[in-house]
Amino acid sequence: MSALRELAKCRTSLGNSPARWVGLVPDSTPAKDAQALINEAGLRIPEDISLVGFDDIPWAQFADPPLTTVHLQAQELARRACLVLMDLLHGQTPEPKRQVIETHLVVRKSCRRI
């Protein structure tokens, strides 16, 4: 969150200019803290800074403003992790491989077009 504190110092240079900053928070729970820090710094979401979370947890739609987020199929992620764990428990060494889990952007009101 120190990056957000540094951003707050830039508040005077932003003035009334259109949003030029985007904050991407690794998951939506810290996004709640980021929103509080941004508001505390006198910045407005999305007017001064756009904020995007990752994982689309249920509270994101009820945040103020509602949080734009990347939706991750958590059940699919858990299913694949369990398959690897089961292989390990049965003494098998799974081959390292790249796995892709589909995501999609859930656009809400914490971002604006720049």
Disulfide bonds with the S-S distance in Angstrom:
none
